Amino acid sequence: MASLQVISFTVFMRIRVLVFTKVQYKIIRKDFFVLSLHDFKIKGRIT
């Protein structure tokens, strides 16, 4: 019984970490895209 709880908890935590990292990756990618777009606009304005 205890081992089953540990296994389910481990699986749950692993899934949570996976989902969290996926979401973080999406947010970081979006921020990076916005920043690079902004940088591109600034460079376009200077030249």
C-alpha positions in Angstrom: 0.0 0.0 0.0 2.8 2.4 1.0 4.8 1.6 -2.1 1.8 2.2 -4.3 1.4 5.7 -2.8 5.1 6.4 -3.3 4.9 5.3 -6.9 1.8 7.3 -7.7 3.3 10.4 -5.9 6.5 10.0 -8.0 4.6 9.8 -11.2 2.4 12.7 -10.2 5.5 14.9 -9.4 7.2 13.8 -12.7 4.1 14.8 -14.7 3.8 18.1 -12.8 7.5 18.9 -13.5 7.0 18.0 -17.2 4.0 20.2 -17.6 5.7 23.1 -15.7 8.8 22.9 -17.8 6.7 22.8 -21.0 4.8 25.9 -19.9 8.0 27.7 -18.8 9.5 26.8 -22.2 6.5 28.3 -24.0 6.7 31.5 -22.0 10.5 31.8 -22.4 10.1 31.2 -26.2 7.3 33.9 -26.4 9.4 36.4 -24.4 12.5 35.7 -26.6 10.4 36.1 -29.8 9.0 39.5 -28.5 12.5 40.6 -27.4 14.1 39.7 -30.8 11.3 41.4 -32.6 11.8 44.5 -30.5 15.5 44.4 -31.1 14.9 44.0 -34.8 12.6 47.1 -34.8 15.3 49.1 -33.0 18.0 48.0 -35.4 15.7 48.8 -38.3 15.1 52.3 -37.0 18.8 53.0 -36.5 19.9 51.9 -39.9 
